[in-house]
Amino acid sequence: MSTIDQKLLDRSENKCELCGSGDNLDSYKVEPKDEEILVCGVCKEQIEDNSKLDETHMYCLNDSMWSEVDAVKVVAYRLFSIMKNQDMLDMMYLEDDVKQWADDGLPDEPDEDALIYRDSNGVILNAGDTVVIVKDLPVKGAGFVAKQGVAVRNIGLVPGDETHIEGRVNGVKVHLKTCFLKKS
């Protein structure tokens, strides 16, 4: 953990400026400017690695996007852009220089043809995630039922089919439809 500037702690009231958590706080530099915001460990991990972005946790941006701190608004804008949440982007107002700052830090556009795997709630799934089965599912050819509530850890993504993932249930590697899963 880096040393956190007292002014930053005072401004944020010792809370994550995105979600309001007081746990595992650290500063985050909002590139390319030399401004920092205070974030919790959960938010920082998701900001730094977009593949770990949990849209459910990021509902907090609905409040933080109205911050008076430009750097907080920039991070909210970037995360909404990455999540492709156009409704929230349309609600935000950024001065031209702040919008340019936000745009300058966005990652390059991903491949338009890249498949996006989503669970039953629309949350993006990534290889290695843990999901929970939301309905009893008969497993064809294996002779058992994958029960509701069973956690499937370290999932794999089925190449070329964003509606299925692979994982182990009862020690058997199976393909499961994403519409019957919930990211945990």
C-alpha positions in Angstrom: 0.0 0.0 0.0 1.3 3.4 -0.9 1.4 6.3 1.5 -1.8 8.2 1.2 -1.8 11.9 1.2 -3.7 13.5 4.2 -5.5 15.9 1.8 -6.8 12.9 -0.1 -8.0 11.2 3.1 -9.7 14.4 4.3 -11.4 15.0 0.9 -12.7 11.5 0.7 -13.6 11.3 4.4 -11.6 8.1 4.6 -13.9 6.3 2.2 -13.5 4.9 -1.3 -14.6 7.7 -3.6 -16.3 5.2 -5.9 -18.2 2.8 -3.6 -17.9 4.4 -0.2 -16.1 1.4 1.4 -13.6 2.1 4.2 -11.7 -1.2 3.7 -8.2 -1.6 2.2 -8.0 2.0 1.0 -5.3 3.1 -1.4 -4.7 6.0 -3.8 -5.2 5.6 -7.5 -3.5 7.9 -10.0 -5.9 8.9 -12.8 -3.7 9.0 -15.9 -2.5 11.0 -17.8 -2.9 13.8 -15.2 -1.2 13.7 -11.9 -4.4 13.6 -9.9 -5.4 10.8 -7.4 -8.6 9.4 -5.9 -9.0 7.2 -2.9 -10.3 3.7 -3.8 -10.9 0.5 -1.9 -9.0 -2.7 -2.9 -12.1 -4.1 -4.7 -12.5 -1.0 -6.9 -8.8 -0.7 -7.5 -8.5 -4.3 -8.7 -11.3 -3.8 -11.1 -10.0 -0.5 -12.4 -6.6 -1.9 -13.1 -7.8 -5.2 -14.6 -11.0 -4.7 -16.7 -11.4 -8.5 -17.1 -12.3 -8.5 -13.3 -14.9 -5.8 -13.7 -18.0 -6.8 -11.7 -20.9 -4.7 -13.0 -22.9 -5.5 -9.8 -20.3 -3.9 -7.6 -20.0 -1.0 -10.0 -23.6 0.1 -9.4 -21.9 2.4 -6.9 -20.9 4.6 -9.9 -24.6 5.7 -10.1 -23.8 7.9 -7.1 -20.1 8.7 -7.6 -20.5 9.9 -11.2 -22.0 13.1 -9.6 -18.9 13.8 -7.5 -17.5 17.3 -7.5 -14.0 15.8 -8.0 -13.2 15.7 -11.7 -10.9 12.7 -11.3 -13.7 10.6 -9.7 -16.0 11.6 -12.6 -13.3 10.6 -15.1 -13.0 7.1 -13.5 -16.8 6.7 -13.5 -17.0 7.7 -17.2 -14.2 5.3 -18.1 -15.8 2.4 -16.3 -19.2 3.1 -17.8 -17.5 3.2 -21.2 -15.8 -0.1 -20.7 -19.1 -1.7 -19.5 -20.8 -0.1 -22.5 -23.5 1.4 -20.2 -24.7 4.1 -22.7 -27.6 5.1 -20.5 -25.3 6.2 -17.7 -22.9 7.9 -20.1 -25.7 9.9 -21.6 -26.7 11.1 -18.1 -23.1 12.4 -17.3 -22.0 15.9 -18.1 -18.3 16.5 -18.4 -16.6 19.8 -19.3 -14.7 19.4 -22.6 -11.3 19.2 -21.0 -12.5 16.6 -18.5 -14.1 14.6 -21.2 -10.9 14.7 -23.2 -9.0 13.5 -20.1 -11.5 10.6 -19.6 -11.3 9.6 -23.3 -7.5 9.8 -23.3 -7.4 7.0 -20.6 -9.8 4.6 -22.2 -8.3 1.3 -23.4 -8.2 0.7 -27.2 -11.5 -0.7 -28.5 -11.6 -4.4 -28.2 -12.2 -6.6 -31.3 -15.8 -6.1 -32.4 -16.0 -9.8 -33.1 -14.8 -10.9 -29.6 -17.4 -12.9 -27.8 -18.8 -11.7 -24.5 -19.9 -14.3 -22.1 -22.7 -13.2 -19.7 -24.4 -14.9 -16.8 -28.2 -15.0 -16.2 -28.0 -11.4 -14.8 -25.9 -10.0 -17.7 -22.7 -9.9 -15.7 -19.6 -10.6 -17.8 -18.0 -14.0 -17.3 -14.2 -14.6 -17.7 -12.1 -17.7 -17.7 -11.3 -18.7 -14.1 -14.4 -17.2 -12.6 -16.7 -19.0 -10.1 -20.3 -19.4 -11.0 -23.4 -20.9 -9.2 -26.0 -23.0 -10.9 -29.4 -21.3 -10.6 -31.6 -24.2 -11.6 -31.4 -28.1 -11.4 -29.9 -29.2 -14.8 -29.9 -32.8 -16.1 -26.4 -33.5 -17.5 -26.8 -35.4 -20.7 -24.6 -38.5 -21.0 -23.4 -38.3 -17.4 -26.5 -39.7 -15.6 -26.8 -37.1 -12.9 -28.4 -33.7 -12.2 -26.3 -30.6 -11.6 -28.2 -29.2 -8.5 -29.2 -25.6 -8.0 -26.7 -23.8 -5.8 -23.7 -25.8 -6.8 -20.6 -23.7 -7.3 -18.5 -24.3 -10.4 -15.0 -23.0 -9.9 -12.4 -22.0 -12.4 -14.7 -22.1 -15.4 -13.4 -22.1 -19.0 -15.0 -20.3 -21.9 -16.2 -22.5 -24.8 -14.5 -21.1 -28.0 -16.9 -19.7 -30.5 -20.0 -20.1 -28.3 -20.8 -17.3 -25.8 -23.8 -19.2 -24.5 -21.8 -22.0 -22.9 -19.0 -22.3 -20.4 -17.1 -25.5 -19.3 -16.6 -26.5 -15.8 -16.5 -29.5 -13.4 -19.6 -30.7 -11.6 -19.4 -33.8 -9.5 -15.8 -34.3 -10.9 -17.1 -34.4 -14.5 -16.2 -31.8 -17.0 -19.4 -30.5 -18.6 -20.7 -27.6 -20.7 -23.3 -25.4 -19.1 -25.5 -22.8 -20.6 -24.7 -19.3 -19.3 -28.4 -18.5 -18.9 -28.5 -21.0 -15.9 -25.5 -19.5 -14.1 -24.8 -16.6 -11.8 -21.3 -15.2 -11.2 -20.4 -15.4 -7.5 
